Amino acid sequence: MSELPPAPGHDAADPHTDEPAVAPAATPAVTSTAPPGGHGLFRFSLEGRRAPALFGAGWLGTALGAGSAAIGLMAGGAVALVLIAVGLALLTVGLVLLGGSQSVERAAAERPWPGPSPVVVFAAAIAATLFAAILVGVPMGLLDVRLDRPVGDLFSVGLQALVFVGVVRVMVVGSGALTWRGMGFGGDRRASIEAAASGFLTAWPVVLLTAMLAMVLVPLFGATPPSPLPPTGTLSGTILHLLAGAVVAPVSEEILFRGVATTAWARTNGPTVAIVRSAVLFAFAHVLLLGGSDFGHAAPLVAVAALGRLPIAFALGWSYLRSGSIWAPIALHATFNAILIVVAELVGAGALG
């Protein structure tokens, strides 16, 4: 991959903060000044740590939470749901504390990225989302509150978005590792509009490339993954799905996968590694809960769904680092999803059949 030009307006420190904005794509990786061996999460020693309590409590909560959730999945009846809920709560808290421990150690060592690992942030966001789903879903079930598919889809996407943004606020912005402005929000309005316009235009060839790739992958693996927002056949349903898939989801997902993950990896490993890693993490997130009747059925679905998302995932990372604005990948993501939703509705209605 050729070297990307420095992001407009992001080649110097943000005038409103003491930290640099999105790392210019051409900035090489910076060698850490941490002591030999470091104080990583898998160095199980409290000696020399600046936040031993966070580290110890974090691993304790993570281990107990994972264990409780695993036992709950193997158990049956009402106790299973309780064990899973408690496990997810402990797991979320544990991962947040581990992220805090990482932030303290990295800031003290003056690392180029002084925040938690994007993988830890992602894991905490997933655990918190599942816990929130139980916390909200159980009372709704007891009260017999049922939401029709389009409304329920919007509700689920909105809940996930709130959790994603909340986790980023606590673990990344709250730790001082990065500000919202440093992710590419705010700044010059004209530059933001231009970035969004570039994202909109980029979406169209990416949709075409994705469609061509799907034409190869589907027959190759003999599987067609289900759409997360299947056609509704109604105008109101289409509007609700567009709101969920082309407004709410792109904003929250780009904050996590580009604003945090791509920024962190660009600062420590350079632009190419950042784009690849964030793309893989993005694809993994979208197949995490995808399953089947058995491994032979699930594996092809996961392969097609993950590989099919790589073009948009790479494009999102590239547009973010190239523009230096979060609005470029948000617009690209929103346009991409909107096209797919509308085309699916037209096909379902027979308009393109």
N, C-alpha and C positions, 0 to 999 in steps of 0.2 A: 504494500500500500504506500502510495507516495505521501510525502510530508504535507500536512495540511497547513494553510496559512494561519498566522495568529488571529484569534477571534477579534473582530472589531470592538474597540472599547474595552477589551479585556487584557490588554498587554501591560497594564499597570495596576497598582493597588486601587481598590474601590475608594473613591473620595469620601464615602460615608462610613467606611469600616477600615480596620487595620489589616484586613486579610486580602489576598488577591482574589479576583473574581475567578470564573471558570478558567482553569489552567489552559494557556494557549496550546494548541495541538503540537506546535513545533518544539515545545519545551522538553528537553530530555529528562529522563528519570534522574532523581536526585538520590545520591547515596546517603543512607541513614547514618546519623551520628550516634545511634544507640550503642551501648557497650556490647562487646562480643557476647553472643548467646542471647542477648535481649531478655525481655520479660514478657514473652508471648503467652497466649492462653494455654498452650500445651506444655509449658514449663511449670510443672506442678510443684512450685516452691514459693513460700511467702518471703523468703530472704531477699532483701534488697528491693522489694516492691514498694512503690510509693502509695499504693492503695490496696494493702493486703486484705482489708475487710471486704472491699468490693469484689476482689478476685475470689476469695473464699466463699462468700455468700452467693456469688454468681454461679459458681460451679455446683454448690450445694442445691440451689434452687433448680438449676438446669437438670441435674442428675435425678433429683426427687420428682421433678415434673415429668421428665421423659419416662421414668419408671412407672409412675402412677398412670399416665396416659396409656402406656403399653399394656399394663395389667387391665385397665378398663376396656381396651379393645378386645382382650381375650376373654373377659368376663361377660356375663349376661344379665339381663334385667335392669332395674332402675339403678342399681349400684354401679353399673358400668358407666352410665352417663355422669354420675357424680365423680367417679374416679377420673374420667377423661377431663371433665371441667376443671377439677382441682389441679390435675396434671398440667393442663394448658395454662392455667393461671400461674402456677409455680414456674413453668418453663418460660413464660413471657417475662416474669420478673427476673428470673435468673439470667436470661439473655441480655436484658437491659442493663443489669448490673455488670455483666461481663463486658458489655460494650463500654460502660463507664470506666471500668478498669483499663481497658485498652486506650481510651482517650487520655486518661491521666498519664499512663506510661509513655505514650507517643508524644504528648505535648511536652513532657519533661525531657524527652530525648530529642526534641526539636525535629521530629519527623516531618517530611513534606506534607503528609496527610496526618493531622493530629487527632483524627476521630476514630470511631469504631470501624471494624472491618465491614464492608458492604454485605458480606455473607451473613454476619451476625445480625446486622440491621434487618436484612431480608428475613432471616429465620424468626426474629422477634416479631416482625410484622405478620408473618403467616400464623404463628402461634396465637398472637393477639386477635387476629381476624377470626380464627376458629373458636376461640374462647368467647368473643363477642357474639358470634352466631348462636352459640349455645345459650348465652346469657339473655339474648333477645328472643331466640326461637322457642325456648321452653315455655316462658310465660305466654307467648302468643298461642302455642299449642294448647296449653291448659285453658286459655280463654276462648279457644276455638276461633281464633282470628286467622282467616285464610286470605291470602292475596293471590289474585289471578296472575298468570305467568308474566305478562309485560310489567305489571305493577310490582310484582315480587322480584323480577329481575332488576328493576331500577332500585328497589329497596336494598337488595343484596349488594349491588355495585356501589351504592351510596354508603352503606355500612363499611364495606371494605375500604373505600376511599378515605373515610374519616379515620379509620384505624391506621392506614398507611401514613397519612399526613401527621397524625398524632405521634406515631412512633418516630418518624423523622424529626418532629419538633422536639421530642424528649431526648433522643439519643444523639442527634447530630447538631441541630441548632441549639438545643439546650446546653450541650457540652462546650459550645463555642468553637466547634470544628469548622463550621460553615454557616453563613447566613443565607436567608432567602435571596437576598440581592446577589450574593456570591454564586448562587445556582443559576443566575441569569434572569431572575424576576426584576421588574423595575427597570431603571435606567432610562435611556433616551427613548421616547415614545416612537419616533420615526424608525429607529433601528429595530425596535421590537416588532413593529408592523412589517418591516421588510423581512425580518427573520420568519415571521409567521407566513408571509407570502411565499417565501422560498420553500418552506415546509409543505405548503399546500400544493405547489407545483411539483415538488419531488414525489409526492404520494402517487401520482398517476402512473409513471413508469414503474414504480415499485409494485403497484397493484398488478400491472401487466406481467412483470417478472414473477410475481408470486403465483399468478394463474398458470403461467407456463410451467413453473416448477411443480405445481399441484398435478398437472397433466402427466407428469413423469412419475411422481411419487405414489399417487393413488393406485395406478395399475401395477406398479413395481411391488408395493407392499400388500396390495389387495385390501386396503382399508380406507374408509372415509371417516375422519374424526367428526363427531357431532359439533354443531355450531354452539358457542356459548350463548348466543342470542338468536335462536331459530326464528324463521319467518312466522309472523302472527296472522297475516292475511287481512289485517285491518289497518286503517289509517292511524287510529289512536295508538295501536300497538307499535306501529312503525315509529311514530313520534317518540314514544316512551323508550324504545330501544335505541333510537338515535341519541336521546338525552343521556342514556346510560353509557352507550358504547362510544359515542363521539364527543361527549362533553365531560362527564364525570370521570370515567376510567382513564382517558388519556392524561388528564391533569395529575391525578394521584400517582399513576404508574410512572410518568415521566419524572416526577419529583424523586421517586425512589430509585429508578433504574438509570436515569441520566443525571439528574441533579446531584444525587449522592454517589451512586456506584461508579458512573463514568468519570465524575470529577475526582473521586478518590484514587481510582486506578490510573487516571491520566497523570496525576501528580507524582505517583510513586513508580509507575512502570512505562509511562509514555502513551501516546494516543492510540497506536495500533493495538497494544495489549488491552487498553481500556475499552475500545470498541468491541473487541472479540469477547472479553470476559463479560461485559455487560449484556452482550447479545446472547451468550450462552445462558446467563442467569435469567434473562427475560424469557427465553424459550422454555427453560426449565419450569419457571413459575407458571406458565400457561398449560403445562401438562401434568402439574404436580398432583392434581386430584382426578386426572383422567384414568379410567380403569376399564376392565372388561370382565367377562365371565371367568376367564382364566388367563394365564400368562401368554399363551399362544394367541389369544384374542386381543389382549391389552397392548402387547409389545408393538405390533404394527401400527396401531392407533397412535401410540406415543411417538413412534418414529416419524410418522407423516406429520403429526401436529407440530412437533419440535422443529424438524427440518424445514417445514413449510413456513415457519415464522422467522427463519434466519434472515431472509432478504430485508424485511421490514425492521428487524432488530439491528442489523448492521447499518441500515440507512438512518435510523434514529440516532445512533451514537455518532455517526459521521456528521449529520446535520447539526447536532448539538455542539460538537467541538469546532466545527467550521464556523458557525455563527456566533458562538459564545453566548447564545440566548436560549433559555428554556422554551421560548415560544416557538422556535423552529421545530423541535421534535413534537411538541404538543400539537401544533397545526398539522404536521405530517401524520401523526398517530390518529388524530381526529378525522382527517380527510380519508385516510386509508380505511378506518373502521366504518365510516359513513358510506363509502362506496360499496363495501362488502354487504352491509346491512340492506341498502337500497336494492342492489342487484339480487340478493337472496329473496327479497320480498317480490320483486318483479318476476323472478323465475318461479317462485311459489304460486304466483297469480297467473302464470302462463303467458305473461306479457313478452318474455324472452324465449319461450319454449319453441 
